Amino acid sequence: MCIIEDWGHWRDFIALPEWSGRKPLTQLIIELTESVGSWTNIINDIPIYRDFVAIERGPRIIEDPASFSLKEHIYRRSVDQFVPPISGYQRIINYLKHRLCFLIILRAR
């Protein structure tokens, strides 16, 4: 298990000058989470808390760690697969219907 602490940002956060141009840890956490959702067995679990993130490594064997790229283990669908070609008005109505359904399901629990 690996722990990343102090990964979050707060309102008065001021990055050190030597961090300029570097990818923030929040972006790494997002990519690790996407890897879990991509079912690539790189990461088993990634509980995210306010002050730290715990990363449990998955069973997949990485043959050449030096050439490992997390991006190669993240699968994303194109936006076009999710959005049918309908008018903007109808898209808003569909979104609200879906959102209402989701809220009803949450309240039923």
Secondary structure, DSSP 8 states (H G I E B T S, - for coil): -EEEES----TT----GGGTTS--HHHHHHHHHHHHHTT-SSEEE--B-SSEEEEEE-S---S-GGG--GGGG-----GGGTS-S--HHHHHHHHHHHHHHHHHHHHH-
